[in-house]
Amino acid sequence: MPTLVRFVLMHALVGFGLAFATVGALLWFDVSGLGTLMAASADGVLAAAVLIFFMGLTLGSVQVAFAVWFQAGEDQGTSGGRRMRLPAMFLPPRRAMATAPSRAPRG
């Protein structure tokens, strides 16, 4: 199996494991009466399976994103990127020298 596919699958499975543990804790501690509601319902098992699946999808995606984001590695080059001219609104202010128009004496 390619390394990147194995990387994504491994971290997705970690996210699904976290989701399974989270939903288990929600049902065990009966948060907001969720465990009681699912135990009393005829479709409680289906509701728990759907909750685990979608929570796993969410936490698996988050886990993969964190794993990609926090990979340790060196930067590829020493160049600082391309140079872009800053818009005038971000430049520091400069003193402008203005000369007053000459006035002819009245009289």
VEXPA-434797 format. One record per residue: residue number from 1; residue in one letter; x, y, z of N, C-alpha, C in turn. Coordinates in Angstrom, 3 decimals, always signed. Each point is the difference from the previous one (the first is absolute). Example, Ala and Ser with C-alpha at 12.3 -4.5 7.8 and 13.67 -1.06 7.14 Angstrom:
@titi->1; bake->a; n_X->+13.190; n_Y->-5.690; n_Z->+7.800; ca_X->-0.890; ca_Y->+1.190; ca_Z->+0.000; c_X->+0.900; c_Y->+1.200; c_Z->+0.000
@titi->2; bake->s; n_X->-0.350; n_Y->+1.050; n_Z->-0.720; ca_X->+0.820; ca_Y->+1.190; ca_Z->+0.060; c_X->-0.770; c_Y->+1.090; c_Z->+0.730
***
This chain:
@titi->1; bake->m; n_X->+0.851; n_Y->-1.174; n_Z->+0.000; ca_X->-0.851; ca_Y->+1.174; ca_Z->+0.000; c_X->+0.895; c_Y->+1.235; c_Z->+0.000
@titi->2; bake->p; n_X->-0.321; n_Y->+1.001; n_Z->-0.806; ca_X->+0.829; ca_Y->+1.218; ca_Z->-0.031; c_X->+0.029; c_Y->+0.687; c_Z->+1.368
@titi->3; bake->t; n_X->+1.087; n_Y->+0.682; n_Z->+0.227; ca_X->+0.220; ca_Y->+0.626; ca_Z->+1.304; c_X->-1.064; c_Y->+1.041; c_Z->+0.325
@titi->4; bake->l; n_X->-0.379; n_Y->+0.817; n_Z->-0.968; ca_X->-0.978; ca_Y->+1.047; ca_Z->+0.272; c_X->-1.387; c_Y->-0.562; c_Z->+0.297
@titi->5; bake->v; n_X->-0.375; n_Y->-1.062; n_Z->-0.707; ca_X->-1.301; ca_Y->-0.625; ca_Z->+0.258; c_X->-0.019; c_Y->-0.606; c_Z->+1.399
@titi->6; bake->r; n_X->+1.093; n_Y->-0.661; n_Z->+0.368; ca_X->+0.096; ca_Y->-0.588; ca_Z->+1.336; c_X->-0.036; c_Y->+1.095; c_Z->+1.073
@titi->7; bake->f; n_X->+0.664; n_Y->+1.134; n_Z->-0.267; ca_X->+0.014; ca_Y->+1.134; ca_Z->+0.928; c_X->-1.420; c_Y->+0.513; c_Z->+0.244
@titi->8; bake->v; n_X->-0.749; n_Y->+0.211; n_Z->-1.098; ca_X->-1.362; ca_Y->+0.533; ca_Z->+0.128; c_X->-0.907; c_Y->-1.013; c_Z->+0.689
@titi->9; bake->l; n_X->+0.081; n_Y->-1.265; n_Z->-0.383; ca_X->-0.855; ca_Y->-1.017; ca_Z->+0.616; c_X->+0.296; c_Y->-0.180; c_Z->+1.485
@titi->10; bake->m; n_X->+1.267; n_Y->+0.023; n_Z->+0.358; ca_X->+0.357; ca_Y->-0.164; ca_Z->+1.408; c_X->-0.578; c_Y->+1.138; c_Z->+0.842
@titi->11; bake->h; n_X->+0.142; n_Y->+1.224; n_Z->-0.469; ca_X->-0.501; ca_Y->+1.133; ca_Z->+0.783; c_X->-1.519; c_Y->+0.092; c_Z->-0.047
@titi->12; bake->a; n_X->-0.614; n_Y->-0.449; n_Z->-1.094; ca_X->-1.461; ca_Y->-0.050; ca_Z->-0.041; c_X->-0.531; c_Y->-1.025; c_Z->+0.994
@titi->13; bake->l; n_X->+0.683; n_Y->-1.136; n_Z->+0.124; ca_X->-0.413; ca_Y->-1.008; ca_Z->+0.980; c_X->+0.173; c_Y->+0.506; c_Z->+1.435
@titi->14; bake->v; n_X->+1.028; n_Y->+0.787; n_Z->+0.233; ca_X->+0.167; ca_Y->+0.619; ca_Z->+1.322; c_X->-1.182; c_Y->+0.918; c_Z->+0.290
@titi->15; bake->g; n_X->-0.409; n_Y->+0.787; n_Z->-0.999; ca_X->-1.158; ca_Y->+0.878; ca_Z->+0.175; c_X->-1.280; c_Y->-0.778; c_Z->+0.251
@titi->16; bake->f; n_X->-0.191; n_Y->-1.127; n_Z->-0.707; ca_X->-1.183; ca_Y->-0.821; ca_Z->+0.236; c_X->+0.045; c_Y->-0.629; c_Z->+1.391
@titi->17; bake->g; n_X->+1.182; n_Y->-0.363; n_Z->+0.466; ca_X->+0.120; ca_Y->-0.515; ca_Z->+1.367; c_X->-0.371; c_Y->+1.047; c_Z->+1.033
@titi->18; bake->l; n_X->+0.444; n_Y->+1.220; n_Z->-0.225; ca_X->-0.370; ca_Y->+1.093; ca_Z->+0.902; c_X->-1.504; c_Y->+0.242; c_Z->-0.026
@titi->19; bake->a; n_X->-0.598; n_Y->-0.105; n_Z->-1.186; ca_X->-1.443; ca_Y->+0.194; ca_Z->-0.113; c_X->-0.753; c_Y->-1.108; c_Z->+0.740
@titi->20; bake->f; n_X->+0.474; n_Y->-1.232; n_Z->-0.134; ca_X->-0.640; ca_Y->-1.122; ca_Z->+0.698; c_X->+0.068; c_Y->+0.216; c_Z->+1.517
@titi->21; bake->a; n_X->+1.155; n_Y->+0.449; n_Z->+0.477; ca_X->+0.155; ca_Y->+0.258; ca_Z->+1.437; c_X->-0.866; c_Y->+1.177; c_Z->+0.449
@titi->22; bake->t; n_X->-0.105; n_Y->+1.031; n_Z->-0.824; ca_X->-0.799; ca_Y->+1.173; ca_Z->+0.351; c_X->-1.485; c_Y->-0.345; c_Z->+0.066
@titi->23; bake->v; n_X->-0.489; n_Y->-0.714; n_Z->-1.002; ca_X->-1.416; ca_Y->-0.391; ca_Z->+0.009; c_X->-0.271; c_Y->-0.973; c_Z->+1.145
@titi->24; bake->g; n_X->+0.940; n_Y->-0.898; n_Z->+0.260; ca_X->-0.151; ca_Y->-0.896; ca_Z->+1.146; c_X->-0.101; c_Y->+0.764; c_Z->+1.308
@titi->25; bake->a; n_X->+0.824; n_Y->+1.034; n_Z->+0.158; ca_X->-0.056; ca_Y->+0.817; ca_Z->+1.213; c_X->-1.308; c_Y->+0.787; c_Z->+0.072
@titi->26; bake->l; n_X->-0.471; n_Y->+0.500; n_Z->-1.145; ca_X->-1.275; ca_Y->+0.717; ca_Z->-0.018; c_X->-1.149; c_Y->-0.903; c_Z->+0.450
@titi->27; bake->l; n_X->+0.006; n_Y->-1.244; n_Z->-0.473; ca_X->-1.071; ca_Y->-0.913; ca_Z->+0.366; c_X->+0.162; c_Y->-0.531; c_Z->+1.426
@titi->28; bake->w; n_X->+1.240; n_Y->-0.258; n_Z->+0.420; ca_X->+0.243; ca_Y->-0.534; ca_Z->+1.340; c_X->-0.370; c_Y->+1.003; c_Z->+1.092
@titi->29; bake->f; n_X->+0.394; n_Y->+1.268; n_Z->-0.213; ca_X->-0.288; ca_Y->+1.037; ca_Z->+0.999; c_X->-1.370; c_Y->+0.632; c_Z->-0.204
@titi->30; bake->d; n_X->-0.731; n_Y->-0.458; n_Z->-1.000; ca_X->-1.374; ca_Y->+0.438; ca_Z->-0.275; c_X->-0.091; c_Y->+1.530; c_Z->-0.095
@titi->31; bake->v; n_X->+0.845; n_Y->+0.587; n_Z->-0.823; ca_X->+0.030; ca_Y->+1.443; ca_Z->-0.176; c_X->-1.305; c_Y->+0.441; c_Z->-0.649
@titi->32; bake->s; n_X->-0.697; n_Y->+0.905; n_Z->+0.652; ca_X->-1.289; ca_Y->+0.539; ca_Z->-0.459; c_X->-1.034; c_Y->-1.093; c_Z->-0.243
@titi->33; bake->g; n_X->+0.114; n_Y->-1.104; n_Z->+0.687; ca_X->-0.965; ca_Y->-1.086; ca_Z->-0.129; c_X->+0.127; c_Y->-0.782; c_Z->-1.302
@titi->34; bake->l; n_X->+1.155; n_Y->+0.121; n_Z->-0.675; ca_X->+0.185; ca_Y->-0.646; ca_Z->-1.297; c_X->+0.027; c_Y->-1.524; c_Z->+0.120
@titi->35; bake->g; n_X->+0.674; n_Y->-0.521; n_Z->+1.017; ca_X->+0.057; ca_Y->-1.449; ca_Z->+0.197; c_X->-1.364; c_Y->-0.585; c_Z->+0.317
@titi->36; bake->t; n_X->-0.762; n_Y->+0.684; n_Z->+0.838; ca_X->-1.343; ca_Y->-0.459; ca_Z->+0.340; c_X->-0.913; c_Y->+0.033; c_Z->-1.213
@titi->37; bake->l; n_X->+0.105; n_Y->+1.050; n_Z->-0.794; ca_X->-0.829; ca_Y->+0.123; ca_Z->-1.195; c_X->+0.296; c_Y->-1.107; c_Z->-1.001
@titi->38; bake->m; n_X->+1.290; n_Y->-0.296; n_Z->-0.203; ca_X->+0.359; ca_Y->-1.054; ca_Z->-0.949; c_X->-0.357; c_Y->-1.386; c_Z->+0.535
@titi->39; bake->a; n_X->+0.082; n_Y->-0.197; n_Z->+1.314; ca_X->-0.356; ca_Y->-1.302; ca_Z->+0.571; c_X->-1.505; c_Y->-0.234; c_Z->-0.077
@titi->40; bake->a; n_X->-0.798; n_Y->+1.057; n_Z->+0.110; ca_X->-1.455; ca_Y->-0.143; ca_Z->-0.021; c_X->-0.544; c_Y->-0.098; c_Z->-1.423
@titi->41; bake->s; n_X->+0.756; n_Y->+0.464; n_Z->-0.981; ca_X->-0.476; ca_Y->+0.012; ca_Z->-1.376; c_X->+0.243; c_Y->-1.344; c_Z->-0.675
@titi->42; bake->a; n_X->-0.880; n_Y->-0.335; n_Z->-0.935; ca_X->+0.175; ca_Y->-1.241; ca_Z->-0.761; c_X->+1.155; c_Y->+0.119; c_Z->-0.978
@titi->43; bake->d; n_X->+0.268; n_Y->+1.206; n_Z->-0.463; ca_X->+1.094; ca_Y->+0.238; ca_Z->-0.952; c_X->+1.229; c_Y->+0.589; c_Z->+0.681
@titi->44; bake->g; n_X->+0.184; n_Y->-0.297; n_Z->+1.264; ca_X->+1.124; ca_Y->+0.553; ca_Z->+0.754; c_X->+1.346; c_Y->-0.471; c_Z->-0.520
@titi->45; bake->v; n_X->+0.068; n_Y->-1.260; n_Z->-0.445; ca_X->+1.255; ca_Y->-0.535; ca_Z->-0.523; c_X->+0.353; c_Y->+0.690; c_Z->-1.322
@titi->46; bake->l; n_X->-1.002; n_Y->+0.205; n_Z->-0.843; ca_X->+0.229; ca_Y->+0.703; ca_Z->-1.263; c_X->+0.437; c_Y->+1.444; c_Z->+0.260
@titi->47; bake->a; n_X->-0.642; n_Y->+0.662; n_Z->+0.963; ca_X->+0.372; ca_Y->+1.377; ca_Z->+0.327; c_X->+1.434; c_Y->+0.063; c_Z->+0.530
@titi->48; bake->a; n_X->+0.383; n_Y->-0.957; n_Z->+0.824; ca_X->+1.366; ca_Y->-0.033; ca_Z->+0.523; c_X->+0.998; c_Y->-0.261; c_Z->-1.126
@titi->49; bake->a; n_X->-0.353; n_Y->-0.892; n_Z->-0.931; ca_X->+0.900; ca_Y->-0.293; ca_Z->-1.119; c_X->+0.173; c_Y->+1.217; c_Z->-0.902
@titi->50; bake->v; n_X->-1.077; n_Y->+0.722; n_Z->-0.260; ca_X->+0.087; ca_Y->+1.207; ca_Z->-0.831; c_X->+0.812; c_Y->+1.072; c_Z->+0.721
@titi->51; bake->l; n_X->-0.220; n_Y->+0.145; n_Z->+1.303; ca_X->+0.768; ca_Y->+0.984; ca_Z->+0.774; c_X->+1.486; c_Y->-0.346; c_Z->-0.002
@titi->52; bake->i; n_X->+0.334; n_Y->-1.273; n_Z->+0.169; ca_X->+1.408; ca_Y->-0.412; ca_Z->-0.031; c_X->+0.601; c_Y->+0.233; c_Z->-1.377
@titi->53; bake->f; n_X->-0.757; n_Y->-0.323; n_Z->-1.062; ca_X->+0.534; ca_Y->+0.180; ca_Z->-1.350; c_X->+0.298; c_Y->+1.473; c_Z->-0.299
@titi->54; bake->f; n_X->-0.960; n_Y->+0.866; n_Z->+0.258; ca_X->+0.218; ca_Y->+1.409; ca_Z->-0.342; c_X->+0.990; c_Y->+0.679; c_Z->+0.943
@titi->55; bake->m; n_X->+0.016; n_Y->-0.397; n_Z->+1.253; ca_X->+1.015; ca_Y->+0.529; ca_Z->+0.916; c_X->+1.376; c_Y->-0.506; c_Z->-0.424
@titi->56; bake->g; n_X->+0.072; n_Y->-1.261; n_Z->-0.449; ca_X->+1.263; ca_Y->-0.555; ca_Z->-0.489; c_X->+0.467; c_Y->+0.691; c_Z->-1.264
@titi->57; bake->l; n_X->-0.931; n_Y->+0.311; n_Z->-0.880; ca_X->+0.353; ca_Y->+0.721; ca_Z->-1.220; c_X->+0.579; c_Y->+1.374; c_Z->+0.332
@titi->58; bake->t; n_X->-0.618; n_Y->+0.669; n_Z->+0.941; ca_X->+0.477; ca_Y->+1.335; ca_Z->+0.400; c_X->+1.350; c_Y->-0.090; c_Z->+0.704
@titi->59; bake->l; n_X->+0.099; n_Y->-0.830; n_Z->+1.019; ca_X->+1.250; ca_Y->-0.077; ca_Z->+0.762; c_X->+1.125; c_Y->-0.640; c_Z->-0.807
@titi->60; bake->g; n_X->-0.340; n_Y->-0.911; n_Z->-0.914; ca_X->+1.015; ca_Y->-0.571; ca_Z->-0.885; c_X->+0.580; c_Y->+1.053; c_Z->-0.919
@titi->61; bake->s; n_X->-0.855; n_Y->+0.850; n_Z->-0.542; ca_X->+0.480; ca_Y->+1.090; ca_Z->-0.857; c_X->+0.860; c_Y->+0.985; c_Z->+0.776
@titi->62; bake->v; n_X->-0.415; n_Y->+0.303; n_Z->+1.208; ca_X->+0.788; ca_Y->+0.917; ca_Z->+0.838; c_X->+1.342; c_Y->-0.612; c_Z->+0.348
@titi->63; bake->q; n_X->+0.017; n_Y->-1.288; n_Z->+0.309; ca_X->+1.257; ca_Y->-0.677; ca_Z->+0.342; c_X->+0.953; c_Y->-0.018; c_Z->-1.181
@titi->64; bake->v; n_X->-0.499; n_Y->-0.283; n_Z->-1.193; ca_X->+0.852; ca_Y->+0.002; ca_Z->-1.192; c_X->+0.530; c_Y->+1.408; c_Z->-0.254
@titi->65; bake->a; n_X->-0.849; n_Y->+1.001; n_Z->+0.160; ca_X->+0.442; ca_Y->+1.379; ca_Z->-0.216; c_X->+1.100; c_Y->+0.390; c_Z->+0.990
@titi->66; bake->f; n_X->-0.176; n_Y->-0.360; n_Z->+1.273; ca_X->+1.041; ca_Y->+0.304; ca_Z->+0.991; c_X->+1.284; c_Y->-0.753; c_Z->-0.292
@titi->67; bake->a; n_X->-0.121; n_Y->-1.237; n_Z->-0.413; ca_X->+1.196; ca_Y->-0.795; ca_Z->-0.293; c_X->+0.781; c_Y->+0.593; c_Z->-1.167
@titi->68; bake->v; n_X->-0.699; n_Y->+0.470; n_Z->-1.013; ca_X->+0.682; ca_Y->+0.629; ca_Z->-1.140; c_X->+0.595; c_Y->+1.332; c_Z->+0.415
@titi->69; bake->w; n_X->-0.767; n_Y->+0.762; n_Z->+0.782; ca_X->+0.421; ca_Y->+1.340; ca_Z->+0.375; c_X->+1.246; c_Y->-0.023; c_Z->+0.883
@titi->70; bake->f; n_X->+0.056; n_Y->-0.952; n_Z->+0.930; ca_X->+1.082; ca_Y->-0.003; ca_Z->+0.983; c_X->+1.146; c_Y->-0.933; c_Z->-0.358
@titi->71; bake->q; n_X->+0.132; n_Y->-0.357; n_Z->-1.250; ca_X->+1.132; ca_Y->-0.819; ca_Z->-0.393; c_X->+1.282; c_Y->+0.793; c_Z->+0.174
@titi->72; bake->a; n_X->+0.983; n_Y->-0.638; n_Z->+0.578; ca_X->+1.288; ca_Y->+0.653; ca_Z->+0.174; c_X->+0.786; c_Y->-0.134; c_Z->-1.293
@titi->73; bake->g; n_X->+0.567; n_Y->+1.087; n_Z->-0.431; ca_X->+0.791; ca_Y->-0.055; ca_Z->-1.216; c_X->+0.726; c_Y->+1.315; c_Z->-0.216
@titi->74; bake->e; n_X->+1.060; n_Y->-0.088; n_Z->-0.738; ca_X->+0.771; ca_Y->+1.196; ca_Z->-0.304; c_X->-0.606; c_Y->+0.695; c_Z->-1.211
@titi->75; bake->d; n_X->+0.180; n_Y->+1.306; n_Z->-0.041; ca_X->-0.442; ca_Y->+0.749; ca_Z->-1.167; c_X->+0.853; c_Y->-0.390; c_Z->-1.191
@titi->76; bake->q; n_X->-0.576; n_Y->+0.115; n_Z->-1.174; ca_X->+0.676; ca_Y->-0.467; ca_Z->-1.201; c_X->+1.077; c_Y->+0.949; c_Z->-0.505
@titi->77; bake->g; n_X->-0.090; n_Y->+1.236; n_Z->+0.267; ca_X->+0.985; ca_Y->+0.931; ca_Z->-0.531; c_X->+0.302; c_Y->+1.102; c_Z->+0.994
@titi->78; bake->t; n_X->+0.957; n_Y->+0.820; n_Z->-0.378; ca_X->+0.353; ca_Y->+1.105; ca_Z->+0.869; c_X->-0.545; c_Y->+1.313; c_Z->-0.521
@titi->79; bake->s; n_X->-0.624; n_Y->-0.031; n_Z->-1.155; ca_X->-0.553; ca_Y->+1.251; ca_Z->-0.513; c_X->-1.248; c_Y->+0.338; c_Z->+0.800
@titi->80; bake->g; n_X->-0.217; n_Y->+1.251; n_Z->+0.198; ca_X->-1.107; ca_Y->+0.455; ca_Z->+0.822; c_X->-1.292; c_Y->+0.144; c_Z->-0.745
@titi->81; bake->g; n_X->-0.053; n_Y->-0.439; n_Z->-1.221; ca_X->-1.224; ca_Y->+0.148; ca_Z->-0.773; c_X->+0.139; c_Y->+1.143; c_Z->-0.987
@titi->82; bake->r; n_X->-1.052; n_Y->+0.245; n_Z->-0.722; ca_X->+0.097; ca_Y->+1.055; ca_Z->-0.999; c_X->-0.230; c_Y->+1.364; c_Z->+0.632
@titi->83; bake->r; n_X->+0.627; n_Y->+0.967; n_Z->-0.597; ca_X->-0.133; ca_Y->+1.364; ca_Z->+0.517; c_X->-1.217; c_Y->+0.650; c_Z->-0.623
@titi->84; bake->m; n_X->-0.829; n_Y->+0.570; n_Z->+0.828; ca_X->-1.192; ca_Y->+0.675; ca_Z->-0.504; c_X->+0.024; c_Y->+1.445; c_Z->+0.489
@titi->85; bake->r; n_X->-0.447; n_Y->+0.863; n_Z->-0.843; ca_X->-0.082; ca_Y->+1.400; ca_Z->+0.401; c_X->-1.201; c_Y->+0.175; c_Z->+0.921
@titi->86; bake->l; n_X->+0.227; n_Y->+0.717; n_Z->+1.094; ca_X->-1.080; ca_Y->+0.246; ca_Z->+0.941; c_X->-0.885; c_Y->+1.130; c_Z->-0.505
@titi->87; bake->p; n_X->-1.300; n_Y->-0.102; n_Z->+0.223; ca_X->-0.862; ca_Y->+1.129; ca_Z->-0.344; c_X->+0.361; c_Y->+1.218; c_Z->+0.834
@titi->88; bake->a; n_X->-0.313; n_Y->+1.164; n_Z->-0.505; ca_X->+0.391; ca_Y->+1.250; ca_Z->+0.658; c_X->-0.587; c_Y->+0.130; c_Z->+1.395
@titi->89; bake->m; n_X->-1.129; n_Y->-0.632; n_Z->+0.253; ca_X->-0.617; ca_Y->+0.137; ca_Z->+1.322; c_X->+0.800; c_Y->-0.725; c_Z->+1.086
@titi->90; bake->f; n_X->+0.900; n_Y->-0.915; n_Z->-0.360; ca_X->+0.805; ca_Y->-0.718; ca_Z->+0.986; c_X->+1.411; c_Y->+0.564; c_Z->+0.155
@titi->91; bake->l; n_X->+0.362; n_Y->+0.974; n_Z->-0.788; ca_X->+1.323; ca_Y->+0.600; ca_Z->+0.096; c_X->+0.020; c_Y->+1.034; c_Z->+1.116
@titi->92; bake->p; n_X->+1.160; n_Y->+0.224; n_Z->+0.614; ca_X->+0.061; ca_Y->+1.005; ca_Z->+1.062; c_X->-0.183; c_Y->+1.404; c_Z->-0.598
@titi->93; bake->p; n_X->-0.559; n_Y->+0.919; n_Z->+0.779; ca_X->-0.217; ca_Y->+1.351; ca_Z->-0.528; c_X->+1.335; c_Y->+0.728; c_Z->-0.209
@titi->94; bake->r; n_X->+0.038; n_Y->+0.869; n_Z->-0.979; ca_X->+1.177; ca_Y->+0.826; ca_Z->-0.281; c_X->-0.395; c_Y->+1.461; c_Z->+0.090
@titi->95; bake->r; n_X->+0.969; n_Y->+0.798; n_Z->+0.366; ca_X->-0.266; ca_Y->+1.440; ca_Z->+0.100; c_X->+0.023; c_Y->+0.590; c_Z->-1.408
@titi->96; bake->a; n_X->-1.041; n_Y->+0.757; n_Z->-0.294; ca_X->-0.089; ca_Y->+0.654; ca_Z->-1.309; c_X->+0.374; c_Y->+1.464; c_Z->+0.155
@titi->97; bake->m; n_X->+0.836; n_Y->+0.473; n_Z->-0.887; ca_X->+0.408; ca_Y->+1.406; ca_Z->+0.030; c_X->-0.856; c_Y->+0.764; c_Z->-1.010
@titi->98; bake->a; n_X->-0.662; n_Y->+1.007; n_Z->+0.486; ca_X->-0.840; ca_Y->+0.816; ca_Z->-0.875; c_X->+0.509; c_Y->+1.428; c_Z->+0.039
@titi->99; bake->t; n_X->-0.022; n_Y->+0.661; n_Z->-1.121; ca_X->+0.391; ca_Y->+1.409; ca_Z->-0.049; c_X->-1.253; c_Y->+0.821; c_Z->-0.199
@titi->100; bake->a; n_X->-0.033; n_Y->+1.097; n_Z->+0.730; ca_X->-1.163; ca_Y->+0.882; ca_Z->-0.107; c_X->+0.133; c_Y->+0.827; c_Z->-1.281
@titi->101; bake->p; n_X->-1.106; n_Y->+0.255; n_Z->-0.673; ca_X->+0.084; ca_Y->+0.835; ca_Z->-1.209; c_X->+0.395; c_Y->+1.429; c_Z->+0.382
@titi->102; bake->s; n_X->+0.782; n_Y->+0.595; n_Z->-0.841; ca_X->+0.432; ca_Y->+1.371; ca_Z->+0.299; c_X->-1.155; c_Y->+0.954; c_Z->-0.239
@titi->103; bake->r; n_X->-0.149; n_Y->+0.956; n_Z->+0.922; ca_X->-1.083; ca_Y->+0.990; ca_Z->-0.098; c_X->+0.604; c_Y->+1.339; c_Z->-0.362
@titi->104; bake->a; n_X->-0.672; n_Y->+0.589; n_Z->-0.881; ca_X->+0.425; ca_Y->+1.368; ca_Z->-0.372; c_X->-0.542; c_Y->+0.976; c_Z->+1.035
@titi->105; bake->p; n_X->+0.804; n_Y->+0.958; n_Z->+0.419; ca_X->-0.490; ca_Y->+0.972; ca_Z->+1.004; c_X->-1.166; c_Y->+0.811; c_Z->-0.560
@titi->106; bake->r; n_X->-0.987; n_Y->+0.254; n_Z->+0.806; ca_X->-1.152; ca_Y->+0.781; ca_Z->-0.413; c_X->+0.311; c_Y->+1.476; c_Z->+0.165
@titi->107; bake->g; n_X->-0.510; n_Y->+0.705; n_Z->-0.859; ca_X->+0.179; ca_Y->+1.413; ca_Z->+0.261; c_X->+0.021; c_Y->+0.916; c_Z->-1.092
***
